[in-house]
C-alpha cells in the first residue's frame, strides 16, 4: 500500500506539505510521475510547476539520491530495500473546480494536481491522511477508513478525487433509490434549502430512471460559493466540485438556474465520461495528451442533456429551458469555425487551443456546437420513435457499466440502430459531424417540427448588425463578419478613434478613423447595408405529440 500525508502548517503561504511513503522490497529504481493534466479538461496543465522542496529520505532519515527525468517525472535511486519517504511542497493558490486552494478558512485539493503515480504500482491501494487540525470539517470523494484517513482503490481513483477541509461546512442529504447524495457547501447560503434539495432530487431521479441505475452507492456535490463572480464545474466518479459566485446572487432566480444547470451537467457526467468513456481515455494516462475525436459525446451530449433533464424533471418549465437554449444558439451563431474545422477535428485539437479563443474561426466549440448537434440528433431519433436517452442507456449498458472504452463508431452505430431507414441520420452525421455544412437551416426545420420557432431579430447595435463589425464598449474591434465589406479593410483589435459612432442620417460611405498598432488610418466602408449577426429567439408555437415525448 502507498501512503500520502497532507498538512498545511502555514495556510497563508498557500503551500501544502505532502509526504509519500512507500516500501521498497529490493534495491531498484522507482519512477514516479506527476499528472500533466486532469480529467474533464483536455489540456496540459503542467502541475509540476507548483512543486518545490522535493526531497527523498530512507527510514533512518538519510537522503536518498534521485534524478528528475522530465518536467514532471522523477527517478528515485534507493541504496537498499525498506521504506522511502518522498516529501515536497505544493502551491495551492488557484481557486476553481479543478485546482487546489489554501487559506485561513479551508484547504481544498484536487488530488490529481499534487499526488504522484508510482509507476508499476498504479493498481495498489492508496491511503490518504490529513494532518489539518485547524480545519476539522473534512470530506472527500475517497472511501473513508477512519477520522481524517481515506482510501483509494488505485491511482485512477485517487486522481479522480477531491478533498475539502474547512473550519465550517454546510452538509445536506437526499436519497434516490439506493444512492445517498450529499451536498457540501463552503460559503454563504442565500437560498431556500428545501427548494434546493427538491430540485436536485427531481433531476437526480429522472436521470436514474432513464439510465436504469446510478453508477455509485454515494455521490457528493461539493460547492465553493464564492464572494466574487465565478462559474466552473468538474466531474468525478463519486462527486463533483462546483465553484460559483457571487454567492449572494443565488437569491436571484436566473442565477440559481445557472447553478442548477452546471449541477445537472456534472451529474450527467457521472455516467457519461466518468464511466461511458472513449477508449483513448480508458484508463487515463495523465503523463501526456490523450487525443480523441469524441468531443461531441464527451461534452456536446452532456451539455444538451444536462439542460434537457432540468426540463424533463420539471425543474425548468419550457419557457425557462428555451431561454437557456437561446444562449447556446446565439453563442454558436457568432462563430464560423464550422466552415474550417469539424467537431471531430476540434475535439482532437482540444489539447492545442480548445479552451481559448485561438485563431479567428479556426475551430468549433465542442460544448455549444456539440449541444446543438446533439439536439438535432435527439429530434431525429424522436421522429423515428426513439430518443437520445435510449441511445445513452444502451451506451451505459454496453460500455459504461462494464467500464470498457468505446469508439466514435460505437456511438454512431448505437444511434443508427434506432432507425429502420438510416439515410437521413447518416446524411446528418456526414454533413454536420464529419462535414462542414451550416447547421442552422436543419436546426430551424427540426425545431419547427416540434412546435418551436427559431426567429431572427436585430438589436440597436447598427455597426454590428448592418456592417458586421463587433466592438467593445471602448470601440475596439473584436470580430468581423466574414461576408461583410468591413472584413476586407478592418482588422481585429483596430480601435475606432471617432467613437462612439452615431448612425448617419445621410446615405454614403461610412468614414472610420482607425488606430492600428500606433498608426492612424482612414477607412471608408461602402454605403451598402446588409444584415449580420442576428440575435436568435425561440418561441413555442403549438403543442405536438413529438414535443411532449421530447419533454417526457
DRENMI-122282 format. One record per residue (C-alpha): x, y, z; residue number from 1; residue in one letter. Coordinates in Angstrom, 2 decimals, decimal comma, padded with zeros to 5 digits. Layout:
BEGIN
x  y  z  num  residuo
X  Y  Z  NUM  A .
...
//
This chain:
BEGIN
x  y  z  num  residuo
000,00  000,00  000,00  1  X .
001,08  003,57  -000,74  2  X .
000,56  006,29  001,83  3  X .
000,13  010,06  001,39  4  X .
000,09  012,51  004,28  5  X .
-001,06  016,07  003,65  6  X .
-000,64  019,02  006,01  7  X .
-000,67  022,80  005,75  8  X .
001,13  024,38  008,72  9  X .
001,01  027,87  007,19  10  X .
-002,15  028,35  005,09  11  X .
-001,18  031,98  004,44  12  X .
001,73  030,71  002,34  13  X .
-000,69  028,57  000,32  14  X .
001,83  025,71  000,30  15  X .
000,74  022,20  001,21  16  X .
003,27  019,83  002,70  17  X .
002,93  016,37  001,18  18  X .
004,69  013,14  002,07  19  X .
004,53  009,95  000,03  20  X .
005,65  006,83  001,89  21  X .
006,29  003,53  000,12  22  X .
008,07  000,30  000,86  23  X .
010,84  -000,88  -001,44  24  X .
011,18  -004,66  -001,40  25  X .
014,54  -004,66  -003,13  26  X .
017,16  -002,22  -004,25  27  X .
015,80  -001,00  -007,57  28  X .
014,92  002,28  -009,25  29  X .
011,48  003,73  -008,51  30  X .
009,87  006,00  -011,11  31  X .
007,17  008,49  -010,13  32  X .
005,01  010,63  -012,41  33  X .
003,05  013,77  -011,61  34  X .
-000,01  014,36  -013,76  35  X .
000,34  016,81  -016,63  36  X .
-003,45  017,25  -016,98  37  X .
-006,64  016,32  -015,20  38  X .
-009,85  014,57  -016,13  39  X .
-012,52  016,87  -017,55  40  X .
-010,10  019,33  -019,11  41  X .
-008,19  018,01  -022,09  42  X .
-005,36  020,50  -021,90  43  X .
-001,88  020,25  -020,43  44  X .
-001,73  021,97  -017,06  45  X .
001,81  021,06  -016,01  46  X .
001,06  020,80  -012,31  47  X .
004,75  020,21  -011,58  48  X .
005,31  023,96  -011,85  49  X .
003,65  024,21  -008,41  50  X .
006,12  021,88  -006,65  51  X .
009,11  022,97  -004,61  52  X .
011,38  021,45  -001,98  53  X .
011,40  017,94  -003,45  54  X .
013,39  015,57  -001,20  55  X .
013,71  011,82  -000,61  56  X .
014,74  010,05  002,63  57  X .
015,03  006,48  003,83  58  X .
013,52  005,11  007,05  59  X .
016,53  006,39  009,03  60  X .
016,05  009,87  007,61  61  X .
019,12  009,62  005,39  62  X .
018,92  011,34  001,98  63  X .
018,16  009,05  -000,95  64  X .
019,51  010,06  -004,38  65  X .
017,04  010,95  -007,10  66  X .
017,04  012,34  -010,63  67  X .
014,48  014,39  -012,48  68  X .
013,75  012,71  -015,82  69  X .
011,33  015,19  -017,37  70  X .
009,30  018,22  -016,41  71  X .
007,00  016,06  -014,26  72  X .
008,72  012,70  -013,65  73  X .
011,44  011,65  -011,22  74  X .
013,58  008,58  -010,68  75  X .
014,32  007,53  -007,08  76  X .
017,56  005,56  -006,59  77  X .
017,32  003,77  -003,20  78  X .
020,52  002,36  -001,77  79  X .
018,71  -000,55  -000,06  80  X .
015,30  -002,10  000,47  81  X .
012,98  -000,58  003,07  82  X .
010,80  002,48  003,45  83  X .
011,25  005,53  001,26  84  X .
009,74  008,89  002,16  85  X .
009,24  011,47  -000,60  86  X .
008,43  014,95  000,65  87  X .
007,62  018,14  -001,23  88  X .
005,54  021,30  -001,09  89  X .
002,69  022,07  -003,47  90  X .
001,36  025,56  -004,11  91  X .
-002,42  025,61  -003,60  92  X .
-003,17  029,06  -004,94  93  X .
-005,75  028,61  -007,68  94  X .
-009,45  028,58  -006,87  95  X .
-011,52  026,79  -009,45  96  X .
-013,28  023,43  -009,60  97  X .
-010,21  021,54  -010,77  98  X .
-007,32  023,01  -008,80  99  X .
-006,14  023,50  -005,20  100  X .
-006,56  026,30  -002,70  101  X .
-005,44  027,02  000,86  102  X .
-006,25  029,98  003,10  103  X .
-007,29  030,70  006,68  104  X .
-010,75  029,14  006,09  105  X .
-010,06  025,96  004,13  106  X .
-007,69  023,56  002,41  107  X .
-009,14  022,30  -000,85  108  X .
-007,33  019,84  -003,12  109  X .
-007,98  018,02  -006,36  110  X .
-005,58  015,16  -005,75  111  X .
-004,65  014,74  -009,41  112  X .
-002,85  018,07  -009,14  113  X .
-000,38  017,08  -006,47  114  X .
-000,20  013,31  -005,88  115  X .
002,38  011,21  -007,69  116  X .
001,68  007,99  -009,52  117  X .
004,25  005,32  -008,65  118  X .
004,83  003,62  -011,97  119  X .
004,43  -000,14  -011,88  120  X .
002,34  000,14  -008,71  121  X .
-000,68  002,00  -010,07  122  X .
-003,14  -000,72  -009,00  123  X .
-002,12  -000,73  -005,34  124  X .
-004,42  000,70  -002,70  125  X .
-003,51  004,18  -001,53  126  X .
-004,20  005,75  001,87  127  X .
-004,52  009,50  002,28  128  X .
-004,20  011,00  005,76  129  X .
-004,92  014,63  006,58  130  X .
-002,98  016,43  009,28  131  X .
-005,15  019,54  009,31  132  X .
-006,29  020,08  012,92  133  X .
-007,35  023,68  012,26  134  X .
-009,82  022,52  009,61  135  X .
-012,00  019,94  011,38  136  X .
-014,79  019,69  008,80  137  X .
-013,26  017,24  006,32  138  X .
-014,85  015,50  003,35  139  X .
-013,60  013,70  000,28  140  X .
-014,85  011,58  -002,60  141  X .
-012,45  008,81  -001,50  142  X .
-013,52  005,82  000,63  143  X .
-013,47  006,60  004,39  144  X .
-011,37  004,43  006,72  145  X .
-011,37  006,47  009,92  146  X .
-011,28  010,07  011,05  147  X .
-009,04  012,02  008,62  148  X .
-007,96  008,87  006,75  149  X .
-009,36  007,75  003,40  150  X .
-008,58  005,10  000,83  151  X .
-008,38  004,92  -002,95  152  X .
-008,63  001,53  -004,67  153  X .
-005,86  002,55  -007,10  154  X .
-004,23  005,61  -008,62  155  X .
-007,05  006,17  -011,13  156  X .
-009,49  006,57  -008,23  157  X .
-007,08  008,81  -006,32  158  X .
-006,61  011,06  -009,35  159  X .
-010,38  011,34  -009,74  160  X .
-010,98  012,56  -006,18  161  X .
-011,23  015,77  -004,19  162  X .
-010,59  016,76  -000,57  163  X .
-012,09  019,72  001,25  164  X .
-011,11  020,52  004,84  165  X .
-012,65  023,65  006,34  166  X .
-013,47  025,39  009,56  167  X .
-017,14  025,23  008,67  168  X .
-019,29  023,42  006,08  169  X .
-022,98  023,02  005,43  170  X .
-023,97  019,39  004,87  171  X .
-027,33  018,35  003,42  172  X .
-028,51  014,97  002,15  173  X .
-031,12  013,32  -000,03  174  X .
-031,71  009,75  -001,17  175  X .
-032,72  008,36  -004,57  176  X .
-033,26  004,61  -004,66  177  X .
-030,04  003,02  -003,37  178  X .
-027,85  006,10  -003,76  179  X .
-027,10  008,60  -000,98  180  X .
-026,49  012,11  -002,31  181  X .
-024,52  014,57  -000,18  182  X .
-024,46  018,34  -000,65  183  X .
-021,49  020,12  000,90  184  X .
-021,36  023,91  000,82  185  X .
-018,42  026,11  001,71  186  X .
-019,52  029,74  001,69  187  X .
-022,65  031,73  002,39  188  X .
-026,09  030,30  001,64  189  X .
-028,62  032,79  000,27  190  X .
-031,39  030,45  -000,89  191  X .
-034,04  028,09  000,45  192  X .
-032,55  024,73  001,44  193  X .
-035,72  022,68  000,96  194  X .
-036,49  024,05  -002,50  195  X .
-032,87  023,50  -003,50  196  X .
-032,93  019,85  -002,38  197  X .
-036,31  019,23  -004,02  198  X .
-034,91  020,39  -007,35  199  X .
-031,76  018,32  -007,02  200  X .
-033,74  015,25  -006,08  201  X .
-036,07  015,78  -009,06  202  X .
-033,37  015,84  -011,73  203  X .
-031,39  013,07  -010,00  204  X .
-034,48  010,82  -010,00  205  X .
-035,20  011,44  -013,66  206  X .
-031,63  010,72  -014,70  207  X .
-031,52  007,50  -012,69  208  X .
-034,89  006,44  -014,10  209  X .
-033,72  006,87  -017,70  210  X .
-030,33  005,21  -017,20  211  X .
-031,83  002,47  -015,03  212  X .
-029,35  002,84  -012,17  213  X .
-026,70  005,10  -010,67  214  X .
-023,04  004,08  -011,06  215  X .
-022,09  004,65  -007,38  216  X .
-023,58  003,99  -003,95  217  X .
-022,97  007,60  -002,88  218  X .
-022,32  010,91  -004,61  219  X .
-021,02  014,23  -003,33  220  X .
-021,91  017,70  -004,64  221  X .
-019,11  019,94  -003,29  222  X .
-019,89  023,64  -003,71  223  X .
-017,49  026,52  -003,29  224  X .
-019,87  029,50  -003,10  225  X .
-017,56  032,45  -003,53  226  X .
-017,98  036,19  -002,79  227  X .
-016,87  037,14  -006,33  228  X .
-018,05  036,15  -009,83  229  X .
-017,11  032,60  -010,77  230  X .
-018,57  029,64  -012,66  231  X .
-016,89  026,25  -013,07  232  X .
-017,63  022,57  -012,56  233  X .
-015,54  019,40  -012,72  234  X .
-016,82  015,83  -012,75  235  X .
-015,60  012,94  -010,63  236  X .
-016,89  009,38  -010,41  237  X .
-018,14  009,80  -006,83  238  X .
-018,89  013,50  -006,90  239  X .
-018,37  016,90  -008,43  240  X .
-016,80  020,20  -007,41  241  X .
-018,64  023,36  -008,46  242  X .
-017,39  026,89  -007,92  243  X .
-019,96  029,65  -008,21  244  X .
-020,18  033,28  -007,29  245  X .
-021,12  035,73  -006,08  246  X .
-022,88  033,54  -003,52  247  X .
-025,31  036,35  -002,72  248  X .
-026,52  036,37  -006,34  249  X .
-028,19  032,99  -005,81  250  X .
-031,12  034,88  -004,31  251  X .
-031,97  035,66  -007,95  252  X .
-033,90  033,05  -009,93  253  X .
-031,73  033,46  -013,04  254  X .
-028,52  032,86  -011,09  255  X .
-029,97  029,81  -009,36  256  X .
-030,87  028,49  -012,81  257  X .
-027,20  028,74  -013,76  258  X .
-026,19  026,78  -010,66  259  X .
-028,83  024,14  -011,38  260  X .
-027,58  023,94  -014,97  261  X .
-023,95  023,22  -014,09  262  X .
-025,03  020,82  -011,33  263  X .
-027,19  018,69  -013,61  264  X .
-024,45  018,82  -016,27  265  X .
-021,88  017,47  -013,83  266  X .
-024,23  014,78  -012,52  267  X .
-024,80  013,58  -016,10  268  X .
-021,03  013,17  -016,32  269  X .
-021,26  010,52  -013,57  270  X .
-022,46  008,25  -016,36  271  X .
-021,09  009,96  -019,45  272  X .
-017,28  010,39  -019,22  273  X .
-016,76  009,03  -015,71  274  X .
-017,97  005,62  -016,87  275  X .
-019,07  005,86  -020,53  276  X .
-015,64  006,81  -021,81  277  X .
-013,71  006,69  -025,12  278  X .
-011,01  004,05  -025,48  279  X .
-008,40  006,81  -025,72  280  X .
-009,22  007,79  -022,12  281  X .
-009,57  004,27  -020,70  282  X .
-007,71  004,39  -018,43  283  X .
-006,49  007,97  -018,14  284  X .
-002,81  008,42  -018,96  285  X .
-002,07  011,67  -017,15  286  X .
001,53  011,84  -018,33  287  X .
000,74  013,03  -021,86  288  X .
-002,01  014,12  -024,22  289  X .
-004,82  011,62  -024,86  290  X .
-006,26  012,59  -028,24  291  X .
-009,89  011,79  -029,00  292  X .
-012,42  012,72  -031,69  293  X .
-015,33  012,12  -029,29  294  X .
-015,91  015,69  -028,06  295  X .
-019,46  015,52  -029,44  296  X .
-020,22  012,78  -026,90  297  X .
-017,96  013,92  -024,06  298  X .
-019,30  017,47  -023,81  299  X .
-021,89  018,01  -026,55  300  X .
-024,19  015,26  -025,29  301  X .
-023,59  016,28  -021,67  302  X .
-024,28  019,98  -022,29  303  X .
-027,52  019,22  -024,13  304  X .
-028,74  016,50  -021,77  305  X .
-027,78  018,43  -018,64  306  X .
-030,20  021,21  -019,55  307  X .
-032,81  018,87  -021,02  308  X .
-033,10  016,89  -017,78  309  X .
-033,95  020,07  -015,92  310  X .
-036,90  020,33  -018,33  311  X .
-037,75  016,60  -018,21  312  X .
-037,74  016,62  -014,39  313  X .
-039,95  019,72  -014,13  314  X .
-037,23  021,88  -012,57  315  X .
-037,40  024,11  -015,67  316  X .
-040,61  024,91  -017,49  317  X .
-040,43  025,09  -021,29  318  X .
-040,01  028,88  -021,38  319  X .
-037,05  028,70  -018,99  320  X .
-035,48  025,86  -020,95  321  X .
-035,84  027,75  -024,24  322  X .
-034,26  030,83  -022,70  323  X .
-031,16  028,82  -021,80  324  X .
-031,12  027,08  -025,18  325  X .
-031,22  030,54  -026,80  326  X .
-027,88  031,34  -025,14  327  X .
-026,28  028,27  -026,70  328  X .
-027,81  029,07  -030,10  329  X .
-026,52  032,64  -030,05  330  X .
-023,03  031,67  -028,92  331  X .
-022,82  029,21  -031,78  332  X .
-024,32  031,66  -034,28  333  X .
-021,49  034,12  -033,62  334  X .
-018,84  031,59  -034,67  335  X .
-017,88  030,46  -038,16  336  X .
-015,37  027,84  -037,11  337  X .
-017,62  025,13  -038,59  338  X .
-016,50  026,30  -042,03  339  X .
-012,93  025,25  -041,24  340  X .
-012,95  022,52  -038,60  341  X .
-015,47  019,78  -037,82  342  X .
-016,37  018,93  -034,25  343  X .
-014,25  015,79  -034,58  344  X .
-011,21  017,80  -035,62  345  X .
-011,89  020,42  -032,94  346  X .
-012,14  017,68  -030,34  347  X .
-008,77  016,27  -031,37  348  X .
-007,25  019,73  -031,07  349  X .
-008,58  020,48  -027,59  350  X .
-005,00  019,90  -026,46  351  X .
-003,83  022,63  -028,79  352  X .
-006,25  025,53  -028,26  353  X .
-009,60  024,11  -027,22  354  X .
-010,15  026,30  -024,17  355  X .
-009,05  029,66  -025,56  356  X .
-010,49  031,75  -028,44  357  X .
-007,47  030,99  -030,60  358  X .
-007,14  031,96  -034,23  359  X .
-010,28  033,52  -035,69  360  X .
-012,87  030,91  -036,73  361  X .
-010,33  028,09  -036,72  362  X .
-012,45  025,59  -034,77  363  X .
-015,85  024,93  -033,22  364  X .
-016,73  024,90  -029,55  365  X .
-017,43  021,27  -028,61  366  X .
-019,86  022,43  -025,90  367  X .
-022,12  024,73  -027,91  368  X .
-021,72  023,14  -031,34  369  X .
-021,92  019,73  -029,71  370  X .
-025,10  020,62  -027,81  371  X .
-026,90  021,80  -030,98  372  X .
-025,74  018,75  -032,95  373  X .
-027,00  016,55  -030,12  374  X .
-030,34  018,37  -030,04  375  X .
-030,78  017,66  -033,75  376  X .
-029,81  014,01  -033,31  377  X .
-032,34  013,69  -030,49  378  X .
-035,11  015,26  -032,59  379  X .
-034,31  012,93  -035,50  380  X .
-034,47  009,99  -033,09  381  X .
-037,81  011,19  -031,71  382  X .
-039,25  011,35  -035,23  383  X .
-038,36  007,67  -035,52  384  X .
-039,88  006,60  -032,22  385  X .
-036,68  006,60  -030,15  386  X .
-034,66  009,18  -028,22  387  X .
-031,11  010,07  -027,27  388  X .
-031,94  008,95  -023,71  389  X .
-032,48  005,44  -025,07  390  X .
-029,22  005,57  -027,00  391  X .
-027,27  006,71  -023,94  392  X .
-028,85  003,99  -021,82  393  X .
-027,58  001,50  -024,41  394  X .
-024,13  003,13  -024,22  395  X .
-024,29  002,71  -020,44  396  X .
-025,20  -000,99  -020,67  397  X .
-022,65  -001,79  -023,39  398  X .
-019,73  000,38  -022,31  399  X .
-020,32  002,27  -019,05  400  X .
-021,46  -000,50  -016,72  401  X .
-018,74  -002,95  -017,82  402  X .
-016,37  000,07  -017,90  403  X .
-014,85  -000,62  -021,30  404  X .
-013,90  002,13  -023,72  405  X .
-015,97  002,92  -026,80  406  X .
-015,00  004,24  -030,21  407  X .
-016,78  007,03  -032,08  408  X .
-018,20  004,41  -034,45  409  X .
-019,84  002,66  -031,48  410  X .
-021,85  005,78  -030,68  411  X .
-022,76  006,29  -034,32  412  X .
-023,90  002,68  -034,62  413  X .
-025,94  002,98  -031,42  414  X .
-027,75  005,95  -032,99  415  X .
-028,14  004,36  -036,44  416  X .
-029,56  001,16  -034,93  417  X .
-032,61  003,11  -033,73  418  X .
-033,66  003,85  -037,35  419  X .
-035,40  001,43  -039,71  420  X .
-034,22  003,60  -042,62  421  X .
-030,88  005,30  -041,97  422  X .
-030,29  007,59  -044,95  423  X .
-031,42  010,78  -043,18  424  X .
-029,42  010,23  -039,99  425  X .
-026,33  009,08  -041,88  426  X .
-026,53  012,19  -044,07  427  X .
-026,78  014,31  -040,91  428  X .
-023,58  012,82  -039,49  429  X .
-021,82  013,19  -042,84  430  X .
-022,85  016,84  -043,26  431  X .
-022,51  018,17  -039,71  432  X .
-020,46  015,81  -037,52  433  X .
-017,73  014,92  -040,01  434  X .
-018,63  017,65  -042,53  435  X .
-018,59  021,43  -042,85  436  X .
-022,21  022,36  -043,55  437  X .
-024,24  025,16  -041,97  438  X .
-026,30  023,57  -039,19  439  X .
-028,85  026,36  -038,70  440  X .
-031,28  025,60  -041,56  441  X .
-031,59  022,00  -040,35  442  X .
-031,86  023,13  -036,72  443  X .
-034,70  025,51  -037,62  444  X .
-036,58  022,80  -039,54  445  X .
-036,30  020,23  -036,75  446  X .
-037,40  022,71  -034,09  447  X .
-040,39  023,71  -036,21  448  X .
-041,45  020,07  -036,32  449  X .
-041,87  020,06  -032,52  450  X .
-043,69  023,39  -032,43  451  X .
-040,76  025,66  -031,60  452  X .
-039,93  028,62  -033,82  453  X .
-036,35  029,86  -034,26  454  X .
-036,62  033,52  -035,19  455  X .
-034,05  036,15  -036,10  456  X .
-034,10  039,62  -034,62  457  X .
-031,64  042,53  -034,67  458  X .
-030,68  044,89  -031,88  459  X .
-029,79  048,57  -031,81  460  X .
-026,08  047,98  -032,49  461  X .
-026,24  049,06  -036,16  462  X .
-022,47  048,73  -036,66  463  X .
-022,75  045,07  -035,69  464  X .
-025,97  044,21  -037,50  465  X .
-025,67  046,35  -040,62  466  X .
-021,89  046,43  -041,12  467  X .
-020,78  043,19  -039,46  468  X .
-018,38  044,90  -037,03  469  X .
-018,45  043,78  -033,39  470  X .
-016,80  046,17  -030,94  471  X .
-016,14  046,56  -027,25  472  X .
-017,64  049,46  -025,32  473  X .
-014,37  051,31  -025,96  474  X .
-014,57  050,91  -029,75  475  X .
-012,04  048,07  -030,03  476  X .
-013,00  045,75  -032,90  477  X .
-013,37  042,18  -031,61  478  X .
-014,94  040,42  -034,60  479  X .
-015,69  040,98  -038,27  480  X .
-018,29  039,04  -040,19  481  X .
-016,51  037,12  -042,99  482  X .
-019,21  038,12  -045,52  483  X .
-019,06  041,83  -044,72  484  X .
-017,33  044,58  -046,66  485  X .
-015,55  045,54  -043,43  486  X .
-013,82  042,15  -043,35  487  X .
-011,54  043,32  -046,18  488  X .
-010,48  046,68  -044,75  489  X .
-010,64  046,45  -040,95  490  X .
-008,72  044,22  -038,55  491  X .
-009,46  042,63  -035,22  492  X .
-008,10  044,86  -032,41  493  X .
-008,34  048,03  -034,51  494  X .
-009,52  050,94  -032,38  495  X .
-012,19  053,23  -033,81  496  X .
-010,98  056,73  -032,91  497  X .
-014,19  058,57  -033,85  498  X .
-016,07  056,59  -031,22  499  X .
-018,87  056,37  -030,21  500  X .
-020,47  056,49  -033,62  501  X .
-023,96  057,66  -034,31  502  X .
-025,68  056,23  -037,35  503  X .
-025,53  058,77  -040,17  504  X .
-028,87  060,02  -041,48  505  X .
-027,49  060,71  -044,94  506  X .
-026,57  057,85  -047,23  507  X .
-023,00  057,48  -048,35  508  X .
-019,80  055,68  -047,38  509  X .
-019,08  055,17  -043,69  510  X .
-015,90  057,01  -042,72  511  X .
-013,86  055,48  -039,89  512  X .
-010,75  056,84  -038,21  513  X .
-008,73  053,80  -037,12  514  X .
-005,75  053,45  -034,81  515  X .
-003,89  050,24  -035,74  516  X .
-000,79  049,41  -033,71  517  X .
000,11  053,08  -033,34  518  X .
-000,71  054,03  -036,95  519  X .
-003,65  056,27  -037,86  520  X .
-005,76  055,21  -040,84  521  X .
-008,80  056,50  -042,67  522  X .
-011,13  053,66  -043,71  523  X .
-014,17  054,10  -045,91  524  X .
-016,87  051,43  -045,99  525  X .
-019,38  051,37  -048,82  526  X .
-022,88  052,61  -048,12  527  X .
-024,33  049,15  -048,76  528  X .
-026,16  048,00  -045,65  529  X .
-026,83  044,31  -045,03  530  X .
-027,88  042,07  -042,14  531  X .
-025,26  040,38  -039,97  532  X .
-025,07  038,59  -036,63  533  X .
-028,79  038,02  -035,99  534  X .
-030,00  037,54  -032,44  535  X .
-031,94  034,30  -032,23  536  X .
-035,06  033,81  -030,15  537  X .
-037,03  030,64  -029,52  538  X .
-040,82  030,63  -029,22  539  X .
-043,37  027,93  -028,53  540  X .
-045,81  027,96  -031,47  541  X .
-048,04  024,97  -030,72  542  X .
-048,12  021,64  -028,94  543  X .
-047,20  018,49  -030,81  544  X .
-047,03  014,87  -029,60  545  X .
-043,36  014,79  -030,58  546  X .
-042,53  017,72  -028,33  547  X .
-044,37  016,16  -025,42  548  X .
-042,33  012,99  -025,93  549  X .
-039,17  015,11  -026,04  550  X .
-040,04  016,69  -022,69  551  X .
-041,11  013,43  -021,05  552  X .
//
